[in-house]
Amino acid sequence: MSLRIAARRLTGVIAALHLATSANCHAADSALLDALPSPILFKGDEKTGYRDPLLLWHEGTFHMFFTVGEREPGAVYLYLARSTSRDLRHWTPVKKLTARDLKLNFVSPGSVIRFDGQWLLCASTYPQPNGELYGNATARLYLMRSPDLERWSEPELIRVKGPDVPVEQMGRMIDPYLMPDKDDPGKWWCFFKQNGVSMSWSRDLRTWTFAGSAKAGENVCVLVRDGEYLMFHSPQDGVGVLKSPDLRNWTPAGPTITLGQKDWPWARGRLSAGYVADLRRVAGVGKYVMVFHGTGPEPEPVKFLTHGCIGIAWSDDLKSWDWPGKSKEP
Protein backbone atom coordinates (compact mmCIF):
# COMPACT_ATOMS: atom_id res chain seq x y z
CA MET A 1 0.00 0.00 0.00
CA SER A 2 1.45 3.37 -0.96
CA LEU A 3 1.99 6.04 1.65
CA ARG A 4 -0.44 8.31 -0.21
CA ILE A 5 -3.29 5.74 -0.07
CA ALA A 6 -2.55 4.98 3.57
CA ALA A 7 -2.64 8.69 4.40
CA ARG A 8 -6.00 9.08 2.65
CA ARG A 9 -7.46 6.14 4.56
CA LEU A 10 -6.12 7.50 7.84
CA THR A 11 -7.64 10.89 7.05
CA GLY A 12 -11.00 9.21 6.39
CA VAL A 13 -10.84 7.29 9.66
CA ILE A 14 -10.01 10.48 11.59
CA ALA A 15 -12.89 12.33 9.93
CA ALA A 16 -15.31 9.52 10.77
CA LEU A 17 -14.13 9.46 14.38
CA HIS A 18 -14.54 13.24 14.56
CA LEU A 19 -18.11 13.04 13.29
CA ALA A 20 -18.96 10.24 15.69
CA THR A 21 -17.38 12.09 18.61
CA SER A 22 -19.20 15.30 17.68
CA ALA A 23 -22.53 13.47 17.52
CA ASN A 24 -21.92 11.79 20.87
CA CYS A 25 -20.89 15.09 22.45
CA HIS A 26 -24.00 16.76 21.07
CA ALA A 27 -26.19 14.02 22.49
CA ALA A 28 -24.44 14.26 25.86
CA ASP A 29 -24.70 18.03 25.84
CA SER A 30 -28.50 17.94 25.93
CA ALA A 31 -28.87 14.96 28.28
CA LEU A 32 -30.50 16.99 31.08
CA LEU A 33 -33.00 18.51 28.68
CA ASP A 34 -33.78 15.19 27.01
CA ALA A 35 -34.56 13.68 30.43
CA LEU A 36 -37.27 16.23 31.28
CA PRO A 37 -40.69 14.52 31.30
CA SER A 38 -42.75 17.71 30.91
CA PRO A 39 -42.32 21.33 29.77
CA ILE A 40 -43.70 22.39 33.18
CA LEU A 41 -41.03 22.97 35.83
CA PHE A 42 -43.28 24.63 38.45
CA LYS A 43 -47.02 23.97 38.35
CA GLY A 44 -49.49 26.43 39.84
CA ASP A 45 -52.99 25.86 41.16
CA GLU A 46 -55.90 27.82 42.65
CA LYS A 47 -53.81 28.80 45.68
CA THR A 48 -50.34 29.32 44.21
CA GLY A 49 -48.93 30.78 41.01
CA TYR A 50 -45.42 30.95 39.54
CA ARG A 51 -44.48 33.77 37.16
CA ASP A 52 -41.63 35.85 35.70
CA PRO A 53 -38.84 33.23 35.79
CA LEU A 54 -35.11 33.93 35.56
CA LEU A 55 -32.62 31.08 35.13
CA LEU A 56 -28.97 31.30 36.19
CA TRP A 57 -26.34 28.55 36.10
CA HIS A 58 -23.38 28.85 38.47
CA GLU A 59 -20.82 26.22 39.48
CA GLY A 60 -22.96 23.21 38.67
CA THR A 61 -26.24 24.53 40.07
CA PHE A 62 -29.25 26.00 38.29
CA HIS A 63 -30.81 28.90 40.19
CA MET A 64 -34.39 29.79 39.34
CA PHE A 65 -35.67 33.17 40.55
CA PHE A 66 -39.36 33.96 40.04
CA THR A 67 -42.52 35.58 41.38
CA VAL A 68 -44.67 33.38 43.61
CA GLY A 69 -48.28 34.37 44.35
CA GLU A 70 -50.13 32.89 47.32
CA ARG A 71 -53.87 33.27 47.76
CA GLU A 72 -55.07 34.16 51.24
CA PRO A 73 -58.58 35.19 52.25
CA GLY A 74 -59.28 38.46 50.45
CA ALA A 75 -55.94 38.89 48.64
CA VAL A 76 -53.04 37.32 46.75
CA TYR A 77 -49.65 38.11 48.28
CA LEU A 78 -46.65 38.28 45.95
CA TYR A 79 -43.02 37.47 46.74
CA LEU A 80 -39.66 37.18 45.06
CA ALA A 81 -38.61 33.56 45.42
CA ARG A 82 -35.83 31.15 44.53
CA SER A 83 -35.27 27.44 44.02
CA THR A 84 -32.23 25.46 42.89
CA SER A 85 -31.59 22.28 40.96
CA ARG A 86 -28.70 20.17 39.70
CA ASP A 87 -30.63 18.62 36.82
CA LEU A 88 -33.52 21.02 35.93
CA ARG A 89 -35.96 18.31 37.04
CA HIS A 90 -35.72 18.13 40.82
CA TRP A 91 -35.99 21.50 42.57
CA THR A 92 -35.43 22.52 46.17
CA PRO A 93 -38.39 23.87 48.20
CA VAL A 94 -39.30 27.42 47.22
CA LYS A 95 -37.57 30.03 49.38
CA LYS A 96 -39.12 33.49 49.64
CA LEU A 97 -36.69 36.42 49.47
CA THR A 98 -39.05 39.28 50.34
CA ALA A 99 -41.61 40.10 53.02
CA ARG A 100 -45.39 39.72 53.03
CA ASP A 101 -46.62 43.25 52.25
CA LEU A 102 -49.37 44.23 49.81
CA LYS A 103 -48.01 47.78 49.71
CA LEU A 104 -44.85 46.42 48.05
CA ASN A 105 -45.39 42.92 46.60
CA PHE A 106 -41.93 42.36 45.12
CA VAL A 107 -42.07 40.64 41.72
CA SER A 108 -40.38 40.17 38.33
CA PRO A 109 -36.75 39.25 38.92
CA GLY A 110 -35.18 40.55 35.73
CA SER A 111 -31.54 39.50 35.79
CA VAL A 112 -28.77 38.46 38.15
CA ILE A 113 -25.38 39.98 37.37
CA ARG A 114 -21.90 39.95 38.87
CA PHE A 115 -20.62 43.40 39.84
CA ASP A 116 -17.88 44.62 42.19
CA GLY A 117 -17.50 41.24 43.88
CA GLN A 118 -21.21 40.78 44.53
CA TRP A 119 -24.28 39.28 42.93
CA LEU A 120 -26.97 41.83 42.04
CA LEU A 121 -30.63 40.96 41.45
CA CYS A 122 -33.07 43.51 40.02
CA ALA A 123 -36.82 43.34 40.56
CA SER A 124 -39.87 45.57 40.90
CA THR A 125 -42.75 46.15 43.26
CA TYR A 126 -46.36 45.45 42.33
CA PRO A 127 -48.42 47.21 45.02
CA GLN A 128 -52.02 46.07 45.45
CA PRO A 129 -52.98 47.34 48.92
CA ASN A 130 -56.60 48.12 48.00
CA GLY A 131 -57.47 45.02 46.01
CA GLU A 132 -56.22 46.33 42.65
CA LEU A 133 -56.14 43.75 39.84
CA TYR A 134 -52.75 45.07 38.68
CA GLY A 135 -49.92 46.84 40.49
CA ASN A 136 -50.73 50.49 41.11
CA ALA A 137 -48.93 53.70 40.15
CA THR A 138 -46.39 53.41 42.98
CA ALA A 139 -44.63 50.41 41.36
CA ARG A 140 -40.86 51.04 41.23
CA LEU A 141 -37.59 49.21 40.50
CA TYR A 142 -35.23 47.80 43.12
CA LEU A 143 -31.85 46.14 43.51
CA MET A 144 -30.78 43.45 45.97
CA ARG A 145 -27.20 42.38 46.69
CA SER A 146 -25.73 39.04 47.71
CA PRO A 147 -22.29 37.58 48.41
CA ASP A 148 -23.35 34.01 47.62
CA LEU A 149 -26.77 33.84 45.89
CA GLU A 150 -28.20 32.68 49.23
CA ARG A 151 -28.28 35.74 51.49
CA TRP A 152 -29.82 38.89 50.02
CA SER A 153 -29.80 42.50 51.19
CA GLU A 154 -32.87 44.63 51.72
CA PRO A 155 -34.12 46.05 48.38
CA GLU A 156 -32.78 49.47 47.39
CA LEU A 157 -34.49 51.80 44.94
CA ILE A 158 -33.03 52.10 41.42
CA ARG A 159 -33.39 55.75 40.47
CA VAL A 160 -33.49 55.13 36.72
CA LYS A 161 -34.81 58.63 35.96
CA GLY A 162 -31.73 60.21 37.55
CA PRO A 163 -30.81 61.30 41.10
CA ASP A 164 -32.68 64.60 40.87
CA VAL A 165 -36.10 63.18 39.93
CA PRO A 166 -38.31 62.76 43.03
CA VAL A 167 -39.54 59.23 43.64
CA GLU A 168 -43.18 60.29 43.32
CA GLN A 169 -42.47 61.74 39.85
CA MET A 170 -40.74 58.67 38.41
CA GLY A 171 -43.98 57.10 37.17
CA ARG A 172 -45.15 53.52 37.28
CA MET A 173 -42.39 51.11 36.23
CA ILE A 174 -41.97 47.35 36.39
CA ASP A 175 -39.85 44.49 34.97
CA PRO A 176 -36.23 45.72 35.14
CA TYR A 177 -33.41 43.97 33.28
CA LEU A 178 -29.69 44.75 33.75
CA MET A 179 -26.98 44.03 31.19
CA PRO A 180 -23.56 45.37 30.12
CA ASP A 181 -23.09 47.45 26.97
CA LYS A 182 -21.55 45.32 24.19
CA ASP A 183 -19.28 48.11 22.93
CA ASP A 184 -18.46 50.18 26.04
CA PRO A 185 -16.88 48.19 28.90
CA GLY A 186 -18.02 49.38 32.30
CA LYS A 187 -21.31 50.79 31.03
CA TRP A 188 -24.49 49.08 32.24
CA TRP A 189 -28.04 49.33 30.97
CA CYS A 190 -31.32 48.97 32.82
CA PHE A 191 -34.36 48.20 30.66
CA PHE A 192 -37.81 48.53 32.24
CA LYS A 193 -41.48 48.60 31.35
CA GLN A 194 -42.65 52.22 31.01
CA ASN A 195 -43.93 53.82 27.79
CA GLY A 196 -43.03 50.62 25.96
CA VAL A 197 -39.53 49.68 27.05
CA SER A 198 -37.44 52.44 28.59
CA MET A 199 -33.68 52.47 29.09
CA SER A 200 -31.23 54.08 31.48
CA TRP A 201 -27.47 53.64 31.86
CA SER A 202 -24.92 53.78 34.66
CA ARG A 203 -21.28 53.01 35.36
CA ASP A 204 -21.63 52.35 39.08
CA LEU A 205 -25.20 50.97 39.22
CA ARG A 206 -26.11 53.78 41.61
CA THR A 207 -26.26 56.95 39.53
CA TRP A 208 -28.41 56.57 36.43
CA THR A 209 -29.03 58.57 33.24
CA PHE A 210 -32.34 58.14 31.42
CA ALA A 211 -31.87 57.38 27.71
CA GLY A 212 -35.37 57.18 26.23
CA SER A 213 -37.93 54.57 25.21
CA ALA A 214 -38.78 52.20 22.37
CA LYS A 215 -41.88 50.30 21.32
CA ALA A 216 -41.94 46.87 22.96
CA GLY A 217 -43.83 44.75 25.46
CA GLU A 218 -42.97 43.82 29.04
CA ASN A 219 -40.56 41.39 30.75
CA VAL A 220 -37.65 42.34 28.51
CA CYS A 221 -34.57 40.11 28.21
CA VAL A 222 -31.66 41.20 25.97
CA LEU A 223 -28.79 39.10 24.59
CA VAL A 224 -25.94 39.90 22.23
CA ARG A 225 -25.72 37.69 19.14
CA ASP A 226 -23.76 38.20 15.91
CA GLY A 227 -22.79 41.73 16.97
CA GLU A 228 -26.38 42.87 17.57
CA TYR A 229 -28.65 43.21 20.55
CA LEU A 230 -31.51 40.72 20.51
CA MET A 231 -34.50 41.62 22.68
CA PHE A 232 -37.10 39.11 23.86
CA HIS A 233 -40.22 40.82 25.16
CA SER A 234 -43.84 40.05 25.96
CA PRO A 235 -46.59 41.58 23.82
CA GLN A 236 -50.25 40.69 24.52
CA ASP A 237 -49.46 37.00 24.03
CA GLY A 238 -46.33 35.03 23.22
CA VAL A 239 -42.71 36.21 23.15
CA GLY A 240 -41.69 38.83 20.60
CA VAL A 241 -38.16 39.29 19.23
CA LEU A 242 -36.50 42.57 18.19
CA LYS A 243 -32.94 43.37 17.11
CA SER A 244 -30.80 46.49 17.21
CA PRO A 245 -27.18 47.44 16.51
CA ASP A 246 -27.23 50.37 18.93
CA LEU A 247 -30.16 50.12 21.41
CA ARG A 248 -31.89 52.99 19.61
CA ASN A 249 -33.24 51.49 16.40
CA TRP A 250 -35.19 48.26 16.87
CA THR A 251 -36.63 46.07 14.10
CA PRO A 252 -38.50 42.73 14.19
CA ALA A 253 -36.23 39.68 14.25
CA GLY A 254 -38.75 36.94 13.59
CA PRO A 255 -42.32 35.88 14.34
CA THR A 256 -43.82 35.87 17.81
CA ILE A 257 -42.77 32.72 19.69
CA THR A 258 -45.67 30.68 21.07
CA LEU A 259 -43.94 27.28 21.44
CA GLY A 260 -46.54 24.53 22.15
CA GLN A 261 -49.19 26.91 23.45
CA LYS A 262 -51.99 25.53 21.26
CA ASP A 263 -51.52 22.11 22.88
CA TRP A 264 -51.00 23.37 26.44
CA PRO A 265 -54.20 24.19 28.35
CA TRP A 266 -52.03 25.56 31.17
CA ALA A 267 -50.64 28.26 28.81
CA ARG A 268 -53.54 28.78 26.44
CA GLY A 269 -54.74 31.92 28.23
CA ARG A 270 -51.37 33.61 27.86
CA LEU A 271 -47.75 32.58 27.32
CA SER A 272 -45.44 35.34 28.50
CA ALA A 273 -42.27 36.50 30.30
CA GLY A 274 -39.75 34.58 28.22
CA TYR A 275 -36.25 34.72 29.73
CA VAL A 276 -33.46 33.32 27.56
CA ALA A 277 -30.22 32.04 29.12
CA ASP A 278 -27.18 31.15 27.04
CA LEU A 279 -26.31 27.70 28.41
CA ARG A 280 -24.52 26.39 25.34
CA ARG A 281 -21.36 25.70 27.35
CA VAL A 282 -23.15 24.01 30.26
CA ALA A 283 -22.70 20.23 30.36
CA GLY A 284 -25.96 18.39 29.87
CA VAL A 285 -27.62 21.40 28.25
CA GLY A 286 -25.62 22.80 25.33
CA LYS A 287 -28.44 25.11 24.18
CA TYR A 288 -30.06 28.46 24.62
CA VAL A 289 -32.76 27.83 27.23
CA MET A 290 -35.98 29.80 27.56
CA VAL A 291 -38.03 29.77 30.75
CA PHE A 292 -41.43 31.44 30.70
CA HIS A 293 -44.79 31.37 32.42
CA GLY A 294 -48.15 30.28 31.13
CA THR A 295 -51.71 30.71 32.38
CA GLY A 296 -54.90 29.12 31.14
CA PRO A 297 -57.01 27.82 29.66
CA GLU A 298 -58.98 30.99 30.48
CA PRO A 299 -57.58 34.45 29.56
CA GLU A 300 -54.93 35.61 31.99
CA PRO A 301 -57.02 38.12 34.00
CA VAL A 302 -59.34 35.26 35.01
CA LYS A 303 -56.45 33.31 36.51
CA PHE A 304 -54.05 36.11 37.32
CA LEU A 305 -51.32 35.78 40.00
CA THR A 306 -52.34 32.21 40.89
CA HIS A 307 -52.46 29.17 38.55
CA GLY A 308 -49.36 30.33 36.65
CA CYS A 309 -46.90 27.61 35.59
CA ILE A 310 -43.22 28.00 34.71
CA GLY A 311 -42.23 26.18 31.51
CA ILE A 312 -39.03 25.45 29.61
CA ALA A 313 -37.93 25.27 25.96
CA TRP A 314 -34.57 25.34 24.19
CA SER A 315 -32.92 26.24 20.90
CA ASP A 316 -29.63 26.09 18.99
CA ASP A 317 -30.26 29.23 16.96
CA LEU A 318 -32.95 31.25 18.86
CA LYS A 319 -35.34 30.63 15.97
CA SER A 320 -36.37 26.96 16.12
CA TRP A 321 -37.45 25.78 19.58
CA ASP A 322 -37.87 22.38 21.21
CA TRP A 323 -39.42 21.27 24.51
CA PRO A 324 -40.25 18.04 26.33
CA GLY A 325 -42.89 16.07 24.46
CA LYS A 326 -42.65 18.08 21.27
CA SER A 327 -43.68 16.02 18.28
CA LYS A 328 -40.80 15.38 15.89
CA GLU A 329 -43.18 14.90 12.99
CA PRO A 330 -42.49 17.36 10.11
NORBEL-V784611 format. One record per residue. RES is the residue in one letter. OMEGA is omega in degrees with one decimal (* if undefined). NEAR is the number of other ideal C-beta (glycine too) atoms within 8 Angstrom. D_FIRST is the distance of its C-alpha to the first C-alpha in whole Angstrom. Layout:
res = [RES;RES]
omega = [OMEGA;OMEGA]
near = [NEAR;NEAR]
d_first = [D_FIRST;D_FIRST]
//
This chain:
res = [M;S;L;R;I;A;A;R;R;L;T;G;V;I;A;A;L;H;L;A;T;S;A;N;C;H;A;A;D;S;A;L;L;D;A;L;P;S;P;I;L;F;K;G;D;E;K;T;G;Y;R;D;P;L;L;L;W;H;E;G;T;F;H;M;F;F;T;V;G;E;R;E;P;G;A;V;Y;L;Y;L;A;R;S;T;S;R;D;L;R;H;W;T;P;V;K;K;L;T;A;R;D;L;K;L;N;F;V;S;P;G;S;V;I;R;F;D;G;Q;W;L;L;C;A;S;T;Y;P;Q;P;N;G;E;L;Y;G;N;A;T;A;R;L;Y;L;M;R;S;P;D;L;E;R;W;S;E;P;E;L;I;R;V;K;G;P;D;V;P;V;E;Q;M;G;R;M;I;D;P;Y;L;M;P;D;K;D;D;P;G;K;W;W;C;F;F;K;Q;N;G;V;S;M;S;W;S;R;D;L;R;T;W;T;F;A;G;S;A;K;A;G;E;N;V;C;V;L;V;R;D;G;E;Y;L;M;F;H;S;P;Q;D;G;V;G;V;L;K;S;P;D;L;R;N;W;T;P;A;G;P;T;I;T;L;G;Q;K;D;W;P;W;A;R;G;R;L;S;A;G;Y;V;A;D;L;R;R;V;A;G;V;G;K;Y;V;M;V;F;H;G;T;G;P;E;P;E;P;V;K;F;L;T;H;G;C;I;G;I;A;W;S;D;D;L;K;S;W;D;W;P;G;K;S;K;E;P]
omega = [-179.3;178.2;-178.7;179.0;179.1;-179.8;179.5;179.7;178.9;177.7;179.1;178.4;179.8;179.5;179.6;177.7;179.2;180.0;179.7;178.9;179.3;180.0;179.6;178.7;-179.6;179.7;-179.7;-177.2;-175.8;-174.3;-179.2;178.6;-178.5;-177.7;-178.2;-177.0;-174.7;173.8;-179.9;176.2;177.0;-173.9;179.2;176.4;-175.0;-179.3;-173.0;175.9;179.3;-173.8;168.2;-175.2;174.7;-176.6;178.5;172.8;178.8;174.0;173.5;-178.5;172.8;178.5;176.4;172.9;-176.0;170.7;171.5;176.8;-179.4;-179.3;171.7;178.4;175.3;-176.3;170.4;179.4;-176.8;-178.1;161.5;-177.8;-176.1;172.5;-178.8;-178.2;172.8;-173.1;-178.8;-177.4;-178.8;-173.3;178.4;176.9;-177.8;177.9;178.4;-178.4;-176.6;-172.6;176.8;-174.5;-178.8;178.8;178.5;-179.3;-179.5;-174.4;166.3;170.6;-172.4;177.7;172.1;-178.2;176.1;-177.3;174.1;175.6;-179.9;167.7;177.9;178.5;177.2;-178.5;177.7;171.4;-179.0;-171.1;177.8;-173.3;-175.7;177.2;179.0;176.2;179.1;178.5;-173.5;-172.2;179.7;178.2;-178.7;-177.6;-177.0;-179.5;175.2;-175.3;-178.3;173.9;-168.0;-176.9;179.1;-178.1;-175.4;179.6;171.5;-179.5;176.4;-175.3;171.9;-176.1;-172.9;177.6;-179.9;-174.5;-176.1;179.9;179.0;-177.4;-176.7;179.4;-177.9;-179.4;179.3;-180.0;-179.9;169.0;177.3;175.2;-179.1;175.5;177.7;173.7;-177.5;-174.7;-173.7;-178.3;-180.0;178.3;-178.3;178.4;170.4;173.7;177.8;-178.2;172.7;-176.5;-169.9;171.7;177.1;-175.1;172.0;-179.6;-178.5;174.7;179.0;-178.9;175.2;178.7;-171.8;175.3;180.0;-173.7;174.3;-173.9;176.4;-178.6;178.2;178.3;-176.1;177.4;-176.5;171.3;-174.1;174.5;171.4;-179.9;179.4;175.2;179.9;170.9;177.5;-176.2;170.0;-176.5;-175.7;171.0;-179.2;178.6;-179.5;-179.6;178.4;-179.0;176.5;177.1;-179.5;174.5;-167.2;-178.5;178.9;-176.9;-176.5;177.6;178.6;-179.1;179.2;-178.8;175.9;-177.5;178.0;176.3;-178.1;-172.6;-176.4;-179.5;-176.4;176.6;-177.9;179.2;-173.3;177.5;174.3;170.5;-166.9;171.7;178.2;175.4;-176.9;177.6;177.3;-178.3;-177.6;-178.6;-179.3;-180.0;-179.9;-179.6;174.8;-175.8;158.9;-178.8;174.8;167.2;-171.8;171.7;178.2;173.4;-180.0;4.8;178.4;174.1;-171.2;-178.3;178.7;178.9;-176.1;177.1;168.6;177.9;-175.9;178.3;174.8;-179.0;-177.5;173.4;-178.0;-173.4;171.6;-170.0;-178.9;177.5;178.8;-172.6;175.9;178.2;-179.9;178.1;178.4;178.1;177.8;178.5;179.3;*]
near = [3;5;5;6;8;9;8;8;8;8;8;8;8;8;8;8;8;8;8;8;8;8;8;8;8;9;8;9;11;13;9;11;15;6;8;11;5;6;13;9;11;12;7;10;7;5;6;10;14;15;15;12;16;13;12;11;10;7;3;4;9;10;13;17;13;17;14;13;15;10;10;7;3;4;9;11;11;12;15;15;12;11;13;10;12;7;8;10;9;5;9;7;4;8;8;8;11;9;5;4;8;9;6;9;14;14;14;14;13;15;12;11;10;5;8;3;4;9;11;14;14;16;15;18;13;13;13;15;7;5;5;9;5;6;13;11;5;7;12;11;14;13;12;15;11;13;7;6;8;5;5;8;7;4;10;9;9;12;11;14;10;10;6;3;9;5;8;4;7;11;7;9;14;15;12;17;13;12;10;8;10;7;3;6;5;5;10;14;13;16;13;17;11;11;4;8;15;14;14;14;12;12;7;5;8;5;8;14;8;10;7;7;9;9;6;11;11;10;15;16;13;12;10;8;7;3;6;9;12;13;15;15;15;11;8;4;8;11;14;13;14;12;12;12;7;6;7;7;6;10;7;7;7;6;3;9;13;10;13;11;11;6;4;14;6;11;15;10;12;11;14;15;12;13;13;11;11;6;12;8;4;8;6;11;15;11;12;12;13;16;14;16;15;16;16;13;6;8;6;11;5;7;11;8;9;15;9;14;14;15;16;15;12;13;12;5;5;9;6;6;10;8;12;9;7;7;4;3;3;1]
d_first = [0;4;7;8;7;7;10;11;11;12;15;16;16;19;20;21;22;24;26;27;28;30;32;32;34;36;37;38;40;43;43;47;47;46;48;51;53;56;56;59;59;63;65;69;72;76;76;73;71;68;67;66;62;60;57;56;53;53;52;51;54;55;58;60;63;66;69;71;74;76;79;83;86;87;84;80;79;76;74;71;68;65;63;59;56;53;51;53;55;57;60;62;66;67;69;72;72;75;78;80;82;83;84;80;78;75;72;69;66;64;62;61;60;60;62;64;63;64;63;65;66;68;70;73;76;78;81;83;86;88;86;84;82;79;80;83;83;83;79;77;74;73;71;70;69;67;65;63;63;65;69;70;73;76;75;76;77;74;77;74;77;78;80;83;83;85;84;86;85;81;81;79;76;73;69;68;64;63;60;59;59;56;57;59;59;62;63;64;65;67;67;69;71;74;75;71;69;70;69;70;68;69;67;69;69;73;74;73;73;74;71;72;71;69;69;67;68;68;66;63;60;58;54;53;49;48;50;53;56;55;59;59;63;65;67;69;66;63;61;61;58;59;57;58;57;60;62;65;63;62;61;59;56;55;57;59;57;59;56;57;61;62;61;62;66;66;65;66;69;67;64;64;64;60;58;55;53;49;48;44;43;45;43;44;45;43;45;48;51;54;57;60;64;65;68;70;70;73;73;73;77;77;75;75;74;74;71;69;65;62;59;55;52;49;47;44;45;49;49;48;50;49;51;51;52;51;50;46;47;47]
//
